[in-house]
């Protein structure tokens, strides 16, 4: 059983949803990025998504696009993103880590080399937003064969026929995109999310995790009543952006501010079903 499966099974037994946080690898620089990653489990984060910086992030909203630009400007590469995971794993062998991004950097690295390096680093799963199910042979199936979960996205426009295709080779969890469009711009509608989560759950036994458009502890708690997990990305990245100096360096208190906000989200998600 993978770390992702173990974490969701544990939370299911406790009748709690998972809190999933997104941070961009290397933002604002490799040193600060590692400190941020190491602070997240103690703040209550159950699964960490690490963005793989890319120059053309078509699904990302302004906050995450700028975070990727900061990371690239600081010299972040795919090799350095994998090293982040390796360094994180020196102190944490339990928290699931998922790499999220686009296929181009993986292709440039070389699929076989990337999968081996990701496994060696301690990566548990991949979310590659621009590879549709029709291209499963390109990365999804090799990743599954290498022991990595391949997590697919479903959206408000994914109909029944398409949903079956999306779910065919998905593992780890299903990521439901709660709004149409890019990250961090619109807010999720809890009623619409509840209906969508129920529809997906009728088709799969995998956990259903909801992201895009979740910005506050109150929103996260509402969604956690029905979903198996809640992702917050842009709101966390905005906290990072607010603690940078004019040169883009990390100010004192950056890690504390992020971990405090993450804890407020995690507490809201973890207690959402107690009432």
ABEGO torsion letter per residue (X at the ends): XBAAAAAAAAAAAAGBBBBBBBBBBGOABAAAAAAAAAAAAAAGBABBBBBBBBABBAABBAAAAAAAAAAAAAGBBAAAAAAAAAAAAAABAABBBBBBEBAAAAAAAEAAAAAAAAAAAGBABBBBAABBAAAAAAAAAAAAAAGBBBBBBBBAABBAAAAAAAAAABBGBBBBBABBEBBGABBBBAAAAAAAAAAAAAABABBBBBBEGBABAAAAAAAAAABABBBBAAAAAAAAAAABBAAGBBBBGAAAAAAAAAAAAAAAAAAAAAX
